[in-house]
Amino acid sequence: APAPAAAFRAAPGGAAGEYGRPTPGSKTEARAKKAAEWVEQAVEKLIGVIQEHGTTGPSGLKQITFGQIFVLYQDISDTLVGILLRARKRGRLTYEGAMLFQGVHNDVVISLTQ
């Protein structure tokens, strides 16, 4: 069931940047924190798989193709594309294109940024 409206900050006029955020101490805030922790763990796992199975690219950092990581990840998680997007948003890796699809983008190189 969706969170009750009272679990979120009221309309604009309050503290800047607080609009749409869960009320501190609410169950909604607790769920959001738990979800953020899960995403961070999933990103770390993805980075570890790339470090373990990737090759060293021209920049000296590890890289792997989407096709390779897709095959490796099929037994780990069904959320690979979403985790790739979140890892890129956090600046942990880079690749060309907005969305990666199996087959079409198998040769796209995914490179770690650090």
C-alpha positions as CSV (number, residue, x, y, z in Angstrom):
1,A,0.0,0.0,0.0
2,P,1.3,3.5,-0.7
3,A,2.6,5.6,2.1
4,P,0.1,8.0,3.7
5,A,0.5,11.5,2.5
6,A,1.3,12.6,6.0
7,A,4.6,10.7,5.8
8,F,6.0,13.2,3.3
9,R,6.9,16.9,3.7
10,A,4.2,19.4,2.8
11,A,4.0,21.6,-0.2
12,P,6.8,24.1,-0.9
13,G,7.4,26.9,1.6
14,G,9.3,24.8,4.2
15,A,13.0,24.2,4.3
16,A,14.6,24.2,0.8
17,G,15.3,20.7,-0.4
18,E,12.9,19.1,2.0
19,Y,9.8,19.0,-0.2
20,G,8.8,15.4,-1.1
21,R,11.2,13.9,1.5
22,P,9.9,11.6,4.2
23,T,9.2,13.1,7.6
24,P,12.1,12.4,9.9
25,G,11.5,9.4,12.1
26,S,8.6,8.0,10.0
27,K,8.4,4.4,8.7
28,T,8.6,5.9,5.2
29,E,12.0,7.4,6.1
30,A,13.2,4.0,7.5
31,R,12.1,2.2,4.3
32,A,13.9,4.8,2.2
33,K,17.1,4.4,4.2
34,K,16.9,0.6,3.9
35,A,16.4,0.9,0.1
36,A,19.4,3.3,-0.2
37,E,21.6,0.8,1.8
38,W,20.5,-2.0,-0.5
39,V,21.3,0.0,-3.6
40,E,24.8,0.9,-2.2
41,Q,25.5,-2.8,-1.4
42,A,24.4,-3.8,-5.0
43,V,26.6,-1.1,-6.5
44,E,29.6,-2.3,-4.4
45,K,28.9,-5.9,-5.5
46,L,28.8,-4.8,-9.2
47,I,32.1,-2.9,-8.8
48,G,33.7,-6.0,-7.2
49,V,32.6,-8.2,-10.1
50,I,34.0,-5.7,-12.6
51,Q,37.3,-5.5,-10.7
52,E,37.5,-9.3,-10.5
53,H,36.5,-10.2,-14.1
54,G,37.3,-7.0,-16.1
55,T,40.5,-6.2,-17.9
56,T,42.7,-3.2,-17.4
57,G,41.8,-0.5,-19.9
58,P,43.8,2.3,-21.5
59,S,43.2,4.5,-18.4
60,G,44.6,1.9,-16.1
61,L,41.2,1.2,-14.6
62,K,39.2,-2.0,-15.0
63,Q,36.6,-2.3,-17.7
64,I,34.3,-5.0,-19.1
65,T,31.8,-5.3,-21.9
66,F,28.0,-5.3,-21.2
67,G,27.8,-8.7,-22.8
68,Q,30.4,-10.1,-20.4
69,I,28.9,-8.6,-17.3
70,F,25.4,-9.7,-18.3
71,V,26.5,-13.3,-18.5
72,L,28.4,-13.1,-15.2
73,Y,25.5,-11.3,-13.5
74,Q,22.7,-13.6,-14.6
75,D,23.2,-15.8,-11.5
76,I,23.8,-12.8,-9.1
77,S,20.8,-10.5,-9.7
78,D,18.1,-9.6,-12.2
79,T,18.6,-5.9,-11.6
80,L,21.8,-5.4,-13.5
81,V,20.7,-2.6,-15.8
82,G,19.2,-0.6,-12.9
83,I,22.3,-1.1,-10.8
84,L,24.5,0.1,-13.7
85,L,22.4,3.2,-14.0
86,R,22.7,3.9,-10.2
87,A,26.4,3.2,-10.3
88,R,26.9,5.6,-13.2
89,K,24.8,8.3,-11.4
90,R,27.0,8.0,-8.4
91,G,30.1,8.4,-10.6
92,R,31.5,4.9,-10.0
93,L,31.5,3.8,-13.7
94,T,30.9,5.1,-17.2
95,Y,29.5,3.8,-20.5
96,E,28.1,5.2,-23.7
97,G,24.4,5.4,-24.2
98,A,21.4,6.0,-21.9
99,M,20.2,2.4,-21.5
100,L,21.8,-1.0,-22.2
101,F,19.9,-3.9,-23.8
102,Q,21.2,-7.5,-24.0
103,G,22.2,-8.4,-27.5
104,V,22.1,-4.9,-29.0
105,H,24.7,-3.4,-26.6
106,N,26.9,-6.5,-25.8
107,D,30.0,-4.7,-27.0
108,V,29.5,-1.5,-25.0
109,V,32.5,-1.1,-22.7
110,I,31.7,-0.3,-19.0
111,S,34.7,1.3,-17.3
112,L,35.3,2.0,-13.6
113,T,36.0,5.6,-12.8
114,Q,38.2,5.0,-9.8
